[in-house]
Amino acid sequence: MSLKLTILGCHSATPRSFAHPSAQFLEINSRHFLIDCGEGTQTQLRKYKIKFSKIKHIFISHLHGDHFFGLIGLISTFGLLNRQTELHIFAPKGLKEIIILQLKLTNTWIKYPLEFHEITSDKSELIFEDKKVEVYTIPLDHRNYANGFLFKEKLKERNLNIENIKKYPEIEICDYHNLKKGKDFVSSTGKIIKNTILTKDPPLPIQYAYCSDTAYFPEIIPRIKDIDLLYHESTFLEDRVELAETTKHSTAKQAAEIAKQAEVKKLLLGHYSSRYKNENLFLDEAKPIFKNTELSFAGKVIEI
């Protein structure tokens, strides 16, 4: 398992007893990320038994309350739990000012480093990178400045072809490291044995894109082409397509069109308006266009 996504909340606007605003916990290639932090996120983290200590990086898509109103509470709780490790927050410019003001006026003092990484570009950019994972922004079309996020595994080492390696007694275990890195083997006589003979291609990197909130915006298609999993907002059904255009949200049909054109492997719908009492209607609208569509719900887990 290289990816595990836990939905903490997937409804729009206001929290209800049965509906929680946007928040997700992503595990990809042994890295852990919190994506958006709507009101009540820390309660959902406890409910689904996700350890607070795993959260070192938080990504906020935009500055609408249903995507970040839970953040100050989570930051405060980290302090009460005597957190020492630094916390990195990637968010649009302005969130740092909001959080610092809240901490200041409430005399809330934290002892751990709080690092803000402000996002301002209208173009896709690399905002996080380590040895295993890269994270890119996906500029969206919303009333507020908004970005989705593309989480991408880095290409893993090549797999050893042990059967072929055994044909060359001169190759020792100490050579395996270089082979995994893609290097050819040079024998004592100078003969070059191609790496492609001694190894196999690694699996393709897993990619996950989170796109909420946005109007129908085909410009994102090149950035999410052929990815494994796409979460795309579907606030409305086609019966409210004019309202979707006005508020710069998407319908389930439009989300399915994006998934189809991008040729993603799976589509996950979410950010439902509470005006709809039967969420299966979103699925009914999307599936005829893009068959491999699923609904988000709090507690849902997807593993790849």
N, C-alpha and C positions, 0 to 999 in steps of 0.2 A: 504494500500500500504506500503510494507516494503522495496521495492527496486525500485529505479528509475535511469536509466542510460541514460545519454545524450551524444550522439556522437558529438564531436566537430571537429574531423578530423580522417580520416581513410585511407589515401593514403600513399604510400611509397616515400622515397627519397625527391624530391623537391616540394615545394608548387606551385600550379598553380591557375589561376583564378577560376577554377572549382574543385580543389582538394586541400585538406588541410591535412598536416601531422598529425601524431598520437596525440590524446588528447581525454580524456573522463572525464566527471564529474559524479561521483557516489554518490547517496544518498541511504544509507542502514541503516535501524533501527535508523533513526533520526541523523545519522552521515554523514559527507560530505567529499569526497575525490576527488582530482584531480589526474588523472592517465596519466602520460606522459604529455609533454608540448612542442610539436613541434612549429615551427615558426608560429606566428599569433594566438596563443591560446587565448591571452587576447582579441583580436578582436572577436573571436568566442564566448567567454564568454559574451561579450556585446551583440552580435547579438542574442543570445538565452536567454538573460535576466537572467543570472546567477550572483547573487551578489558576488562580490569579497570578501566581508567580511565573506562569508561562508567557504572560503578556509583556512583551518588551517593545513592540511596535504597533502603533494604532494609526489607521488610515481613515481620514474623514473626507467624504466625497464633496460636501458643500455645507454652507452655513444656514441650513433650515433646521429648526429645532428637532424634528423627528429623526434627525441623523446625528445630533451631537448633544442634546440636552442631558444625556446620561453621563457625559464625560467628567464634569466637575465632581459628581458624586463618586465616580470610580477613582479619580485622582485622590480625593480626600480619603477614601477607604484604604487605598494603598498606603497612605501616610499613617493611618491608624494601625495598620498591620506591620508597621515598622519596616516598610520596604527600604532597601538600600540600593538596589540595582537601578540604573538609569531607565527612563521611559522616553521613547522617541515618538513624537506625534507628527504625522505628515498631514497637512491640512491647508486649505486656502488661507491667504493672508487675512488677518483679522481675528482668527481664533486664539492666537497667543494673547492678544490684548484682552479678549473676553475672559479667558481663564485666569490670567494674572490679576485682573481687576476683581474677579470673584474671590480669589485666594486672599487678596489684600484686604478687601472690605469685610471679609468674614473672619479675619485674623487666623486663617488656616495656614499653618506652617508645615511644610513637608521637608523631610531630611534627605530625600533621594533626588538625583539630578533629573530635571524635566527639560527635555530638549525638543524644541519646535523646529520643524522643517517646513517653511512656508512655500506653498505652490502658487505660482502666479502666471505661468506660461499658458498661452492658448494653443501650443503645440505639444504633441506627445513627447515626454522626456523620461529618462531613467532617473528615478528618485531614490531607489534603494538597490544595493548590490552587496552580496557576500560570496563566499565560495560555492554556495549551492543554489541561490535564488536571485532573480532579478525582478524588480517591480517597476512598471511603466505607468504613466498617466494615460488616460483615454479621455481627451476633451469631449464634453457632452454639450447638448443644447437645452439649457434650462433657464428659469427666470433669474436665478443666482448663478454666479460663476461656479461651475461644477465639473468634476472629473470622475470618471470611472477608473478602475485599476486593473492592470493585467499582471498577474502573478505567473512567473515562468521559471520552471526548473532550468538550471544550467545543464548542458550536455554532460552525461556521466562518462566515466572511464570506459574504454572498450572492454569487452568480455573475452577472456582467454579461450582459445580453441585448444583444449588440452589434448585432444586426439592428434591434431596436427603437430603440436609442440613435442609430443613424444617421439615423433619421427626424426627429431634433431637432438641427439643426446647431449650436445654441447650447450644447449639452453638450460640454465639452472634457475632455481627459484628466485635467486637474487636479480634475475633479468626480467621477472614478471612486471615489476613496477614500470619499467621503460616500455614494455609491450602495451600495458594498459594505457599509457600516455600516447600511444600511436606511433612509437618509434620502430623502425626496422631493426632486425637483428643482423649483426655482422659477425660471421664466423672467424675462427683463427686463421683461415686461409684467405680471408677477405671477401668471401662470398656473401652477398646481401640477400637475406630472406625477407620478403615483403611482409609488412605488418598485417596486411589483409589476409595472408595465409595463416598467420598465427593467432589472429583474434577475430571476433565477430562484432558487428556494429552494436552499440549500446541501444537501449530503447529510446524512442523519441521523447524529448522533454515534455512533461505534462504542463498544460497551460490552462489557467482559469481567469475569466474576465468578469468583473463586477461592474454593471452599468445601471446605476440608479442615482439620480432621477434625470430623465431626458425626454424630449420630444422625439418623434420618429426622425432619425438622424443617420442616413446611409453612409455619411462620411466616416463612421467608425468601422465600417466593414473591413477595409484593408488591415486594420490593427488587430482584428479578432479572427482573421481568416484561419479556418481549419483547427481552431482550438478545441480542447477536450470538453470544456464546460463553460456555458455562458449564463450568467444571471442577468436578466434584463427586466427592468420594471414594466409592469402592465397595470397601471393604476385604473384604467377604464376598459370597458368593452366598446365595441363599435357604436353602440347606441349613444355614446357620449363622445364621439370622435371630435366634435366641434369644441367641447369643453377641454379635451386633451390638447387640442391645438392652442387654445387660449392660455391654458396653464402650463404649457410645455411639458406634458406628460405623454405616455404612449398607451396604446390599446394592446390587448393580447394579440390581436391579429398583426399589428405592426411589429411587435416583438418577434413573432414567428417569421415575419418577412425578413427581418434582419438576420435571424438565425439561418434561414434558408439560403439567403444570398451569401452569407459568410461561410456556409458549409461547415458549421460547427457540429460537434458530435452529439451534444445534448444541450437543451434549453431548459432553464429553470425560471419560472415566472414568479413575480412577487411585487410588493409595494401596492397591494390591493386597496382600493377605496372601500371604506366601510359601508357605503351605500348599497353594496352588493352582498346579499345574505348567502348566496350559494356560489362558492368559489369554483365549483366545477364548471361553471359557465365560462371561466377564463380558459380552461382546458379545452372545452368544446369549441371555442373560437380559434384556438391556436393549432390544435392537432391536425386539422385538414390541410394546413399549410406546411407545418413542420411536425412530423410524426413523433419524433423523440423529444417530447415536451413533458415536463413534470411541474407540479405545483410546489411552491415553498410552503412550509408551515413550521411554527416554532417547535424545535426538537428534531426536525428532519436532519438526517445525516446522509451525506453522499460520499462514497469512497471510490477512488480510482487507483 
